[in-house]
């Protein structure tokens, strides 16, 4: 059998279309698991596969999208039985075509927003993948992911347990970000680094809406790209769901993407064999464009990509216990409040990335590092640099990291590289290479260049691209090695010219043992940046050093038209980090909620209750702060993880208030809202997010859960005299039950407004099923609740 890796990128490959859409036509009922058809009605699934192959599909996906132990929990069949049956059917139909094991999301939200542990998600995917691999699939398709962290768990499960090719696609919203806030370029850099064979997008949007996202993906990717759009937008009419783009128009948009460089296609919701046939005919006469290798050095969090491109990126150095008694104490006591404060403050003061070093002998470094990484990435979108000499600590940290980090560091010692480079390759990280080796510190720029070459050569033998290597030419103390200062500077220039790699330095090392250290640090930094330093590692609390970097970006022509410089300094306000007002802001409840510091909010709430009425705290401080968070979310300045962290922080404050004043729940409730995922639908991620926000705005939420009977919704509204009900549906098959629920509420003559939401809905759809409001996200749901109860 031909390996698909020998084909991708060289010729067009066509996946099949929707399985769910086809099964609905064959009797799949609302709420019924499509995967059960593999066992109970295998001939129907076989017929669908056959029809797609006849239409021109090169790859058919097994009917196993939701075949994980969470979604099959209440089913009669095991994961193994469902997947074995699904692969067996696909193999019978394949006729020499490729068979992809289809892996969808777990349906749960990973920590820190949700409750699912990363390693638990990994185990769920591992179980599915081992079964499919043993059954002889040709590749693994991980699709419809909205959480980059969950995608990473699935990719690692595939890579660590099989040698099969891995295709990975995420689902984006019309704001060009996933639900959890990942943008296309960040997806590209993280998934490529993790070693997938092809990447792209599927679901949520129609082919016309795919173009802007595809343009960004193609700008940055070096591997083949996948596009599997929906058949446009859903339309609900006469009790049936249809879509607004027909096969001919769909295929024309596919050709436009092919002419841009996309080479792997297929269909998602609403598509059928007619769509695949139309694609096959259109692509028959053209050839795919080749994807060129891109030369970018990037560091990524889950929602932000930092380009190391000569524009000077500052690495904050303050989370390093060397010479810091307070940090050492915090690490020993696992005082996350102090550590998170340091992280937040460095970002606010201008750090682009943070170096994280927890190496003291009194603690378990690996456990501590892993926890700190998880805590920081739970509240900040800043990329991180993992700083340790211990391979176990490094591996635990980069495995837990959500994005593409930097490992700090390796040397030119072969043994060190042999320990660290496998971790770099496996987890797709960047790595800092120190220009020293088993012979010790070099004395000349030439020796530094020689060691740099050795690091690059060994890295290449491990399959590591030089774009992922950042070279540190070593800053030696001028008080002891004064002659070495210019050797370091010259080495930066020569290494940049000869090898074209990026460079970093811990600039403050230059001044140890000398007076006026800040003066020496700043002067040395200017020298190094002029000669090609990309990433100074420094203290962001040195305001003049940050000023220097911002000015250098203008004068080196990186800050075009001085836009960033002007925006930062337009009010001519200098920040004094020792000013009492700044220190007091650390105890400001608004700042604490905005920063998502759950550990601190209880203490400040207790303090406020000594001097203020609890309703004044709620109405004049907590709620306005949540509004600010929501506004930042709407402007795209923050994303769902940060929105939820702020909401959870506010929730902690509410809990303290309730406990302190001994008030009953009803005294702070601004209104009762019933929430439910409709009958037949087992998806509740969106509903749960809405619940969190509504509760933090003071509304009482009666959460009926998922797969809720129509009668239960009606009875609950009447029982609680609720003036607003929120209905959620993710599946096209269950929207009919949403309409039936609305109809039942209306027929009872209940004085209650109805808002609806879910991935398959839009405003027109909501109007067609006679809902009062369409809640596109949790923030909009809050606005609707305010409109119903408070206006």
N, C-alpha and C positions, 0 to 999 in steps of 0.2 A: 504494500500500500504506500502510495506517495505521501511523504511528510508535508504537511501544509506549510511548514516553514520554508520549503523549497519553492513555494508558489506565491506566497503573499508578497505584494508589491510588484510582482512581475506580470500578473494578469488580474483582471477583475474577479472578485469572488462575491457570490450572492448568497446571503442567508435566506432562510424562509421568512414568512410573515408571522402574523399573530397566531398563537395557538388558542388563546382564550376566546377570541372573536369567533373562530371556527367552531369551537366546542359549544359555544352558546347557541349556534345554529343547529347543533346536533343534540340539544336538550340539556346542556349544563344549566343547572338551576342557580339562582342567586344564593351565594354563600357556600355552595358546594365546591369542594377542593378539586380543581381540574386534574390534579395528579392521580386521583382515585380512579379516573378513567383508564389508567394504565393497567389496572387489575380487573376492574369490573366491566369495562367496555373497550378492550384493547383494539378491536377491529375499527372502531371509530377513529382512534388515534392513528392507527396504521394508514387508514384511508386519507387522513389529513396530510401525513408525511408524503404519501404517494402523490397527492395532488400538487404539493409544493415542488417535488422533484420534477414532475411532468411540466411544471410551469417554468423550470430553469434554475432552481436552487442548486447551488454547489455544496451548501452546508445545511444540514437540518439539525435543529436543536431538540434535544430530548424534552419530553413533557415532565420536567422536574424543577421548574422555576421555584416553586414553594415547597420542595420536598426536603424540608429540614425538620429537626426534632421539635422545634417550637411550634411551627405551623401545623405539624401533623400530630400534635400532642393528644388531641381528643379523637383521633382517627383510629380505625381498626387495624391499620397496616403500619409496619415499621418503615423507617427511612430506607433501610436496605431493600426491603421488598418492593417499595414503590420505585426506587431508582433502578434496580435490576430489571423490573418489568419495562420501565421507560426506555432504557438503553436497548433492551432486547427488541422492542418494537421498532425503534429507530434503525437498528442494524438490519432488520428484515427489509425495511423500506429503502435502505441507502443505495443499493445498486451501484456500489463503487464510489458514491459521494461521501463527503466527510460528515462525521457525526460529532456534534458538540454537546458536552454535558452542560446543561443550562443550570446556572447557580444564581438565584436572586437573593435579595437582602433577607435577614432573619426576621424582620418585622419588629425588632426591638431597637431602642436607642442605646448606644454605648455610653458608658461613663465618660466625662463627668456630668453630662446632661441627663442621661438615663441611668438605668441600673445594670445594664449588661456589661460584664467585664470583657476587656479586649481578648484575653486568653480563652474565655468561655466562647466568644464568637469564633475564635480560631478553631476550637474543638468541634463546634457545630459544622463549620465548613469542611474541616478535615474528614469528618465522618462521611459526608456526602461525596467528597472527592475521591476517597479511597475506594468506595463502592463503584463509582463510575469508571475510575481508572482500571480496576480489576475486570470490569466488563468490556473493556476494549474501546473506549471512545477515542477519537482522534485529537480532540482539543478540549479545553475547558473555557466556557464563556461565562464570565462574571458580569452580570448586567443589572441595569436599573438601580445602581447604587447612588444614594444622595449624600452618604457620609464617607469621606476619604479614609477615615480610621477603620471603618468596617470593610472598605475595599482592601486596605492593607492586610487586615486579618485574613481575608479570603485569598489574596495573592500569596501570602506566606504559606497558607495551608496547601495551596496548589504546588508551590515551588519546593516545599520541604517534603512532600509526600508523593510526588510524581515527577516525571521528566517531560510531561506533556506541554505543548504550546498553550499559552494563556492569552486570551483576548479579554479586554476589560473595557466596559462602557459605563459611564455615569449619566444621570438624568439631570438636566438643567432646567431652571425656570426662565421666564422671559426677561429677568434681570441679568441673565448671563452668569448666574451662580447656582450652585446646587442648594438644596434646602438648608444644609449646614454651612453654606457660605463659600465653598471652594469655587474658584474661578477657573476658566479653561487652561490658562498657562500653568497654574499650580498643579492641576491634575496631570498635565503633560509631564512636567519635570519630576513629579513624585512617582507616577506610574512607570515612566521610562526607567527611572533609577531602580525601581523594584524588579525590573527585568521582564515586563510583559512583552509579548510579541506584536501586539496591535492594540490600539486604544481608540476611544471615540465616545459617541453619545447615542443614547436611545431614549425613546418614550417622551412623555410630557408635551413635546412640541411637534408641530407639523414640519414638513420639509422646508417651507419658506422661512420659518423661524430658526431653522438650523444654520442658515448661512453665516450670520455674524459670529456665532460660536465656532463654526468650522474654520472660518478665516483666521481666528486667533489660534486655534489648535495647529493649523497648517503652518503658521508663522514660526512656531516654536518646536514642533515635533521632528524627530529624526527617524520615526518608524511608521509603518502603514496605519492608515486612519479608517475608522469604521463609522458609518452613518446608518441608523435604523430609526427613521422618524415614525411618528403616528400618521394616520391618514387625515391629517389636519385637525380641526376642532370638532368635538362631539356635538351632535344635534339630537335632541330628544323630541320625537314626534310620533303620535299615535301609539304610544306605549313601547316604542322601539328606539334604540340608539343607533344613529348612523353618523358618518363623518363627512366633512364638507369638501374634501379633495378626492377626486376620482383618479383611477389608475393612470390615465394619460397625463394629467397635470402633475401627478406625483412623480412619474418617471422623467418628465422634463426637468424638474428640480434636481432629481438625482444626477442627470447628465451635467447640469451646471456644477454640481459638487465634484463630479468626476473630472471635469475640465480644470478644476482648481487643485486637484491632487488626491482626493479621496479615492480609495480603491476597493473598499469592502462595504457592501450595502446589504440592506434587508428592510423588513418592515416591522413595525411594532403595532400598538393598539389600532384596531380598525382595518388593518390590511388583511388581504386574503390572496389566494393564488393569482388572481387577476393583476394585482399590483406587482407581484414577482415576475410574472410573464411580461408585463410592460417594461420593467427594468431590464430584463434579460434581452429583449429585442433592441432597446435603445443602446445598450452598452456593447452590443455585438460588433459594431463597426468601428469602435474606437479603442485606443490602447491607454492603459493607465500611465499617469505621469510618475516619474521616479521621485522619491522623497530624498532630499539632500540632507547630509549630516549638518547639524546646527552647532555652532560653537558658542555656547552660553555656559557661564559658571553661575549657578543660582543656589540660594539657600531658601528653604520654604518652611513656613508653618502650614497649618491646614487651610488658611484663608489668605495668605500673603506670600508673594515671591519677592525676594531681594536679589537683584542682579549685581554681581561683582564685576563691574565693567569700567573701572578706572575713575568712577565718580566719588570715591571715598565712602566706604561703609564703616560706621563706627561699631566696634564690639565692646559692650560694657563689661568691665572687669571686676565689678564689686562683689559678685557672689563667688568669692575665693577666700578661704579662711587664713591664708598666709598674712600674718601681721594684723589680724582682725579678731580681737578678743570677743567682741559682741557676737560676731557671726559664728565663731567656734562654739560659744555657749548656746546659741540658737540651734546649731546642728546637733549638739549633744542632747538637747532637750526636745528636739524635733519641733521647734517653735516656728511653725509655718507662717505665722503673722509677720514676723520680722523678715523672713526670707522673701515672702511675696511682696512686702513693702519695698524692699530693695529692688526687686524686679520691676515693679510698676514705676518707681521713681526714675530708674535708669531709662526706661522707655520714654517717659514724659520729658526727660531732660535731653533727649536726642540720640540715644543708642538705637542702632538699626538691628542689632543682634545682641544676645547676651551669652557670655561665657559662664558655664556652670561647673564649679569645682567644689567638691565636698570632702576632699581627701584629708581627713584627720584620723589618727589611729584609734580614737576612742569609740568609733561607730562602725557599723556595717556599711561600708561605702556603697556597695551595689544596691542594697535596699533603699538607702537614703537617697541616692541619686535618682532611682526610678520614681520614688514618690514625689520628689521635687519637680522632676520633669513633668509628671502628670498634673501636679498642682498648678504649675506656671502656665502650661498650655491650656489649662481649663479656664483661665481668666484673661490671658493675653494672646494676641495674634503675632507676637514677635518671634522670629526664628531663633533657635538655640544652638549653642556650641558646647558639645559634651567634652569636658576637660578632665581626663583621668589617665593614669598610667596602667590601670588594671583592666585587662581584656574582659573579665566577667562584668565589671561595672559598665564598661563601654557597651557591651552587647545588650545587657538588660535595659540600658537607657535608650539606645537607638531602636530597640524593638518596641519599647513603650511610646516612642516619639511619634507624633502625628504630623508627618511632613518629610522634608529632606534636610537633615541637620548637618553640622560639621563635627567631625571627630578631631579633637585636639589631644594627642598628635602621634605621629611616628617619627623615627629618626632614620638616618641612613644605615643603621645597623640591620643586617639581614634578618636576624632573629626577631627583632621588633616588628619589621615589616611582615614577616611570615605569620605573626600572631594577629596583627591588626588588619592587614589587607583583606583576608577572607571576610571579616565583618563588614568592611567598607563595601565590598562587592555584593554580598548577600542582601544588605539592607539599603543599598543605593545611597550612601552618604557621600559627603565631601570629606576630605581629610587634610589636615595641616602636616606638611613635611618639614621637620626641623633639619637645618643643614649642619648636622653633626652626626658622627657615627661611632663605631667601636674604638676609633682612635682618639675620641674626645672632641674638643672644640677646635674648629679650623682657625688658622691665623691669617688667612688671606681670602680675598674675594674669589680667587681662582679655585681654592679648595671648596668654598661654598658652592660654586657652580658645578664642580665635579660631583659633589654629594647630591645636588639637585638632580643631575642627570641619572645618577644611580637610582634615586627614588622613583623617578619617572619610568625608567626602564623596568624596574621590578614591578611597579604598579601595572604597567602594560601587560606583563606576563600573567597577571591575575585578572586581566580583562577590564582594568579600570582606566577610563578615559582621562587624559591629562587635564580636561576641563574640571575634573573633580578633585584635582590636586592644588592646594594652596601652599606656597613655600614661605617658610619663616627663615629669614637670613640671620636671625639671632641678634638681639640687642644686648651687648655686654656693657657692664658698668664703666662709665667713663673715668671714674675716680681710680680704677684699677687697670683698665684696658683702654686708655685714652686713644691709642693709635688704632684701635679696632673700630672706632666710630665710623670713619670713612670707608673702611673695608666692608662694613655692613651696607653702607649706602651704595658703594660701587657694585656690590654683589646684587643688590636689587635691580639696578640698571642693566647689568649684563644678563641676568637670568630672564628678565622681561624681554630683552632684545633677542636672546638666543633661543629660548624655549617657549615664550609667549604664555607663560602661566601667571596666575594671580599671586599676590604676595601679601603677607601680614607681618606685623611686629608688635610685641609688647613694649610700647614706647617708653613707659615709665621706668623700665629697668635701667635706662641710661643714666639716671640721676641719683641712684642710691649712694648715700654717704657724702653728698655735697649739699651746700646751702642753696636756697632759692630753687628748689627742685622743679617747681612749675615752669620757671623760665627755661631751664634746660630741656624739659620735656617738650615744650611748645616749639622751641627752636629746632630741636631734633626732628620733630614731626613735620615741620615745614620742609626741611632738607629731604626727609624720606619720601614725602608725598611728591615733591618735585621730581625725584628720581624714579617714581613709579610705584610707591606703596599704595595698595588698594584697601587694606583693612587694618587700620590702627586699632590695637586693643588698649583701651584707656578708661579713665574714670570720667563718666559723663557728668559728675558733679563739679568737674573743673570747667566752669562756664566759659572761660576764655579759650579753652581748648576746643570746645564745641563751636564757639564763635569762629575760631580759626578754620575749622573744617568747612563751615558754611561759606566763609569768604573764599576759601580755596576752590570750592566747587564753582563759584562764579568766575573767578579769575582763570581757571583752567578750562572754561567753556563747557562744563558739564551741566551746570544749572542754567539752562538756556533762558536768555533774557532776564536772568536773575529772578525768575518767578518765585521760587521757593524762598530765596533770601528776602525778597520784598515782603512776601506774605508773613514771614516769621518776625520781621523787624518793623513792620509798617506802623505799629503803635509805639515803637521805640521804648518798649517796656523791658527792663532787665530783671531777671529772676534772681533774687537773693535766696539761696537755698537754706541759709541760716536765719532768715527773717522769721520772727515769731508768727506772722500770719500764715506763712507756708507750713510751719510746724503744726499750727493749730488746725490747718486743713486736713492733716492726717487723722484728726479726731472729728471730722465733719461728716455727718451721716450721709449727706448727698454724695460726697466723694467716695465713701465706703460702699454705698450701693452702686454707684457708677462703676467702681472698680471690681465689684463682685466679691468683696471680702467677707464671706460668711462668718469667719472666725472672730471678726472684730465688731460686727454690727450689734451684738447683744450688749456689749459693754457700753458703747456710746448711747444706745437706747436707754439703758438704765440711768445713765448720767442725765439725759434729757428729761426723763420722767421726774427728776428731783425738782425741776424748775418750770416745767411746761405741762399743760393739760394734754392727755393722750390724744384727743381728737385734733388738737392743734399740731401735734407731731405728725399725725397721719395726713391731715389735709394740707398743711403748709410745707411739709418737708418730704415725706415718703412718696405721696402720690405725684407731686410735681417732679420729683426725681425720676420716677418711673416714666413719666411723660417725656422727660429729656432722653432717657434711654430709648424709648420708642421712636422719637424723632430722629435720633442718630441711626437707628435701624432702618427707618424709611429712607434716609439720605444715603444709605449704603456705607456709612462710616463705621458701623459695627454689624455683627452678624448674629445668627440665631444662638450660637453657644454663649456669646456674651450677654445677649438679651435674657436668656434663661438664667444665667448665673446672677445677673442683677435682680431678677424676679425672685430667685431663691433666697438671695440676701435680704430683700425686703420682707420675705415671708418669715425669716428668722426674727426680724424686728417686730413684726406683728405678734409673733408668739410670745416675745418678752412683754409686750404691751398687755396682751390678754392676761398673762400670768400675774403681772404687776398690779393691775387694777381689778382683777377678779371679775371681769365683765363676761357676760354671756355672749355667745356667738352672735346672736341676733342684733346686739347693740352696735356692731361694726359692719353688719351686712348692709350693702347698698341695694340689694335686690337678689332674688333667687333666679338661677338660670339652670335649666335642665340640659344636659349634654348627652348625646348618644350616637354611637355608630350604628347605622340602621340594620335591620334584619338581613341576615345573610352575609354581612361584611365583617371580617375578623381583623381589620386593620384599625389601629387606634393611636398611631403616633401623633398625627396632627391634632386629634381631639385632646390628647393628654397635654400637649404644648399649650393649647388654648386654655385648658383648665388652670394651668399654673399661672398664666397671666391674669385671668379673670379673678382668681382668688386673691392675688396680690393687689388688685384694685378695690378690694373690699366686697366683692360679690360672693354670695353663697352658691357654690356649684353642686348640683345634684348629678353626679356622674353615674349614668346607668351602664357604662361599659360598652362592649361591642356585641354585635349580633343581637340587637335588642328588638323584641317583638313590638309591633305597632301598638297593640293594646297597652303594653307597659309604658310606652312614651305618653300616651294619652292619659292614663291613670295617674302617672307621676305629676304631670302638669296640673291636673285638677287637685290632687292631694296637697301640693305645695303652693297652689295659687301663683305659679310662676308666670311672669309676663314676657319671658323670652325663652325659647328653646333653640338649641344648636344641634343640627343634624349633620353627620359626617358620612362620606362614602368615598372609597378609593377605587372601587371596581365598577365598570360600566354595567355589569349585570345587576348591581344592587341599587343603582339610581332609581329603578322602577319602584323599589320599596321605599325610597326616600319620598317619591311622589305620592305613594299610597299613604305614607305616614302623614304628610301634609294634608292630604284630602280628608283623612280621618279626624285630624285636629279641626279643620274647617267645618266638617259636618256636625261636630259636637258644639259648634258655636262658641268655642273657647276664646276669650279675650287674651290672646297670646301672639306675640310676634315670632316669626320663624327665620332663623339665619341658617344657611347651608354652606358647606365647604368640602373640599377634597380635591385630589389630583385630577379627577375626571370632570370637574365642574368649571364653568366660567359664568360670567354675569348673565349672558343670554340664556344659558342653560337653566340658571336659577330662576330667571323670569318665566321660562317655559313651564317649570314645574310649580309655579305660583308661590315661591318663597318670598318673604319680605325683604331679605337682605342676602347678599353674597359676601361671605367672609373669606377673602383670598388668603389671609394668614392670621396669626394670633393677634397681631397688633390691630388689624382691622376689626377683629371680633371685639376687642376692648372698646373701640370707637362705637360700634353698634350697641354694645351694652350700655354705654354712657348715654347714647341717644335715646334708648328705650326708657331708662330709669332716671336719668339725671337732668335731661333737657326739658 
